Amino acid sequence: MSGSNNNWIGKNTVRPDGADKVTGRAAFAADSSMPGMIWGKVLRSPHAHAVIKGIDTSKAEALPGVKAVMTAADIVDFPLDTPVPLGIQDMRWMCRNVMAREKALFHGHPVAAVAAMTEAIAAEACKLIEVDYEVLPHAIEIDDALAPDAPILHDFIEFEGKPSNIAATIEHTKGDVEAGFAEADMGQFRISVCDPGHGLIFSLCRQAEENIAQHNAGLISGHMGKAVGSGDIANGEDAPVGCAQALIQY
């Protein structure tokens, strides 16, 4: 590539949002305030792995100032045995990621969301939601999750004929690998990668926006404090609250 038509490679480039962020002009979600604004709060699982045996939202719904409370019951339940592809993603996993359904799959997994007239009311409503958990063992480190006696996160995933935390394996080789390691200055090593699924997060936010639009509401999306793909504009934290707000009946 000639230098005359290369504007990016090997050159310093200016971030479009850089000046706003370092000078404090960038608007984040917490900076938004409008008259009559509805506030949203998410109740999260305190457990890294737990069966959700039941959720009672009646006390939260009865609290004055609460406009809507949502759980996984308010999101379409896509059966596990039928793929529902959406681009490169699958709605079966989307609906279980945005709001815990059968199980809480990680510490902080959203289990309910509240929309209320004030932030304080929304926070108090979250405290009134009663969740019956059956706490299960969990694994934090990759080696622990791969151990023969590891707790299984998804019972429906099988590897080598039995339930496993290994969804699939991919192996890439080129040339004589053993000879290469024998000649290398360093021994064999392993790299583990976890993909949080940015396409999944982005799609859920778009779904929430569509639901809000159907109820003549609005969504203002500001900076989210990071810049990883679509995460600079909106992420999965928006979807539960957005869906709860979309449930409001005016």
C-alpha positions in Angstrom: 0.0 0.0 0.0 1.5 3.3 -1.0 1.8 6.2 1.4 -0.3 8.5 -0.7 -3.5 6.5 -0.2 -2.9 5.2 3.4 -4.6 7.3 6.1 -4.5 4.9 9.0 -1.9 2.2 9.0 1.3 3.3 11.0 -0.2 6.7 11.8 -1.5 8.4 14.8 -5.3 8.8 14.6 -7.7 11.0 16.6 -10.5 9.2 18.5 -13.8 10.9 17.6 -14.9 10.8 21.2 -11.5 11.3 22.8 -11.7 15.1 23.4 -15.2 14.9 24.9 -14.2 12.1 27.3 -10.9 13.6 28.6 -12.5 17.1 29.1 -15.7 15.8 30.8 -18.1 16.9 28.1 -19.1 13.3 27.2 -22.6 12.5 28.6 -23.0 9.1 30.3 -26.2 7.4 31.5 -25.9 8.8 35.0 -25.8 12.4 33.6 -29.3 12.2 32.1 -32.1 13.8 34.0 -35.5 14.9 32.6 -38.8 15.9 34.3 -41.0 12.9 34.9 -38.2 10.5 34.0 -38.7 6.8 34.8 -35.8 5.2 36.7 -34.7 1.6 36.2 -32.9 -0.8 38.6 -31.8 -4.4 38.1 -31.9 -7.1 40.7 -28.9 -9.4 40.3 -28.1 -12.9 41.5 -25.7 -12.9 44.5 -24.8 -16.5 43.5 -22.5 -17.6 40.6 -24.5 -20.7 39.9 -28.1 -21.4 41.2 -31.4 -22.8 40.2 -34.2 -20.2 40.3 -37.0 -22.1 42.0 -39.3 -19.0 42.2 -39.5 -15.2 42.0 -42.2 -13.3 44.0 -42.5 -9.7 42.7 -45.9 -8.9 44.3 -44.5 -6.7 47.1 -42.4 -4.7 44.6 -45.3 -4.3 42.3 -47.5 -2.9 45.1 -44.9 -0.3 46.2 -46.2 3.2 45.3 -44.3 4.7 42.5 -43.4 1.5 40.8 -44.5 1.4 37.2 -43.4 -2.1 36.1 -41.5 -5.1 37.3 -40.2 -7.7 34.9 -38.5 -11.1 35.1 -37.7 -13.8 32.5 -41.4 -14.6 32.4 -41.9 -11.4 30.4 -39.4 -12.5 27.7 -40.2 -15.0 25.1 -39.1 -18.5 26.2 -37.3 -20.2 23.4 -37.1 -24.0 23.9 -33.6 -25.3 24.2 -34.2 -28.1 21.7 -35.0 -25.8 18.8 -32.4 -23.4 17.4 -33.6 -19.9 16.8 -30.8 -18.3 14.8 -30.5 -14.5 14.5 -27.5 -13.7 12.4 -24.5 -15.4 14.1 -26.4 -15.6 17.4 -29.2 -17.7 18.8 -32.2 -16.4 20.6 -32.2 -19.3 23.0 -29.1 -18.0 24.5 -30.0 -14.3 24.2 -33.2 -14.7 26.2 -31.3 -16.5 29.0 -28.5 -14.0 29.0 -30.4 -10.8 29.3 -32.5 -12.2 32.2 -31.9 -15.4 34.2 -34.5 -18.0 33.5 -33.9 -21.6 34.7 -30.7 -20.8 36.5 -28.5 -17.9 37.4 -25.4 -18.5 35.4 -23.0 -16.0 36.9 -22.6 -13.7 39.9 -24.6 -10.6 39.0 -26.8 -12.2 36.4 -30.0 -10.1 36.2 -33.0 -11.9 37.6 -35.5 -9.0 37.7 -35.8 -5.3 36.6 -37.9 -2.5 38.0 -39.1 0.8 36.5 -40.2 3.4 39.0 -40.8 7.2 39.4 -37.6 7.7 41.3 -34.2 6.0 41.6 -34.9 5.5 45.4 -38.2 3.8 44.8 -36.7 1.5 42.1 -33.9 0.5 44.5 -36.4 -0.2 47.3 -38.6 -2.2 45.0 -35.6 -4.4 44.1 -35.2 -5.2 47.9 -38.8 -6.3 48.0 -38.4 -8.9 45.3 -38.1 -12.4 46.8 -36.1 -15.0 44.9 -35.9 -18.6 46.0 -32.5 -20.0 45.0 -31.1 -23.5 45.1 -27.4 -22.7 45.2 -25.2 -25.0 43.2 -21.4 -25.5 43.1 -19.5 -23.3 40.7 -16.1 -23.1 39.1 -14.1 -19.9 38.6 -10.8 -21.1 37.0 -10.8 -22.8 33.6 -8.9 -25.8 34.8 -11.5 -26.3 37.5 -14.3 -26.1 35.0 -12.6 -28.7 32.8 -12.0 -31.2 35.7 -13.9 -34.5 35.4 -15.9 -33.7 38.6 -16.6 -30.1 37.7 -20.1 -28.7 38.3 -21.9 -28.5 34.9 -23.3 -25.1 33.9 -25.5 -26.3 31.1 -26.8 -29.8 31.4 -27.9 -29.9 27.7 -24.3 -29.4 26.4 -22.6 -32.7 25.8 -19.0 -33.4 24.9 -17.7 -36.9 24.1 -21.2 -38.3 25.0 -21.7 -36.8 28.4 -22.7 -33.4 29.9 -19.8 -31.1 29.9 -18.6 -27.5 30.2 -16.9 -27.9 26.8 -19.2 -26.8 24.1 -16.8 -27.5 21.2 -13.1 -27.6 20.4 -11.3 -26.2 17.4 -7.7 -27.1 16.6 -5.5 -25.4 14.1 -2.2 -26.9 12.9 0.3 -26.0 10.3 3.5 -27.8 9.6 5.3 -30.1 12.1 4.0 -28.9 15.5 6.1 -31.3 17.5 9.3 -30.4 15.7 8.5 -26.7 16.1 8.2 -27.0 19.9 11.3 -29.1 20.1 13.3 -26.4 18.4 11.6 -23.5 20.2 13.3 -21.6 23.0 10.1 -21.8 25.1 8.0 -24.8 26.0 4.4 -25.4 25.1 1.8 -22.9 26.4 -1.9 -22.4 26.2 -4.0 -19.4 25.5 -7.7 -19.4 26.8 -10.1 -16.9 25.3 -13.6 -16.0 26.5 -15.9 -14.2 24.0 -18.7 -12.2 25.8 -20.7 -12.0 22.6 -21.0 -8.4 21.5 -23.4 -9.2 18.7 -25.7 -10.8 21.3 -25.6 -7.8 23.5 -26.2 -5.3 20.6 -29.2 -7.3 19.3 -30.9 -7.3 22.7 -30.6 -3.6 23.0 -32.1 -3.1 19.6 -35.0 -5.4 20.7 -35.5 -3.3 23.8 -35.5 -0.1 21.8 -38.2 -1.5 19.5 -40.4 -2.4 22.5 -40.0 1.0 24.0 -40.9 2.6 20.6 -44.2 0.7 20.5 -45.2 2.3 23.8 -44.5 5.9 22.7 -41.4 6.1 24.9 -37.9 7.2 24.1 -34.4 5.9 24.6 -31.4 8.2 25.0 -28.1 6.3 24.7 -24.9 7.9 26.0 -21.4 6.7 26.5 -21.0 3.6 28.5 -17.5 4.0 29.8 -15.8 1.5 27.5 -15.0 1.1 23.8 -15.3 -2.6 22.8 -17.2 -3.0 19.6 -20.9 -2.0 20.1 -20.2 -1.6 23.9 -19.3 2.0 23.5 -22.9 2.9 22.8 -25.1 0.4 24.6 -24.7 -3.0 26.3 -26.7 -5.8 27.9 -27.3 -3.7 31.0 -29.7 -1.5 29.0 -31.9 -4.4 27.9 -33.5 -5.5 31.2 -34.3 -2.0 32.3 -35.4 -1.0 28.8 -37.8 -3.9 28.6 -39.2 -3.2 32.0 -39.8 0.4 31.0 -41.5 -0.8 27.8 -44.0 -2.8 29.9 -45.3 0.4 31.5 -49.0 1.0 30.7 -49.8 4.7 30.4 
